[in-house]
């Protein structure tokens, strides 16, 4: 009789284990499916927020978007130049989050302090310069770049057009000690 009770107890335990294994398996499969859906949606959102169409949804980017569309870089996404491309997703996402928070602030609370001429921040200039070099490295090997701090010092109108969307003061030399005629000649 004791054997029957022990057998029945083991049988019930086995049924419970099979039942909980089934539940755990379903839970694990559901978790994987949910993770794939969330991951795919996240990557789509990240990709969309890199696009020129997304960036131009803020009215302060109208002139930048218009000149970008007419440039030889129009086939790129904005963040191909304006976000780190060092291969670390976390670096790119944290940079985009900081920049995005600033853009949200300017388009909501700070609307009254939006400058007439938009300039890249110090962090952005470093990222943009790094991205210029990484894309154009083969063509700049034979050029002496020691006289300038970054690519934009000579190539200020790339990729946002030459004069058609910029006020006159934007085209002033980056460094007051450089004559305007020299800067114009170097941009050509």
Buried (B, 14 or more C-beta within 10 A) or exposed (E): EEEEEEEEEEEEEEEEEEEEEEEEEEEEEEEEEEEEEEEEEEEEEBEEBBEBEBBBEBEBBEBBBBBBBEBEBEEBBBBEBBBBBEEEEEBBBEBBEEBEEEBEEBBEEEEEEEEEEBEBEEEBBEBBBBBBEEBEEEEEEEEEEEEBEBBBBBBBBBBBBBEEBBEEEBBEBBEEEBEEEEBEEBEE
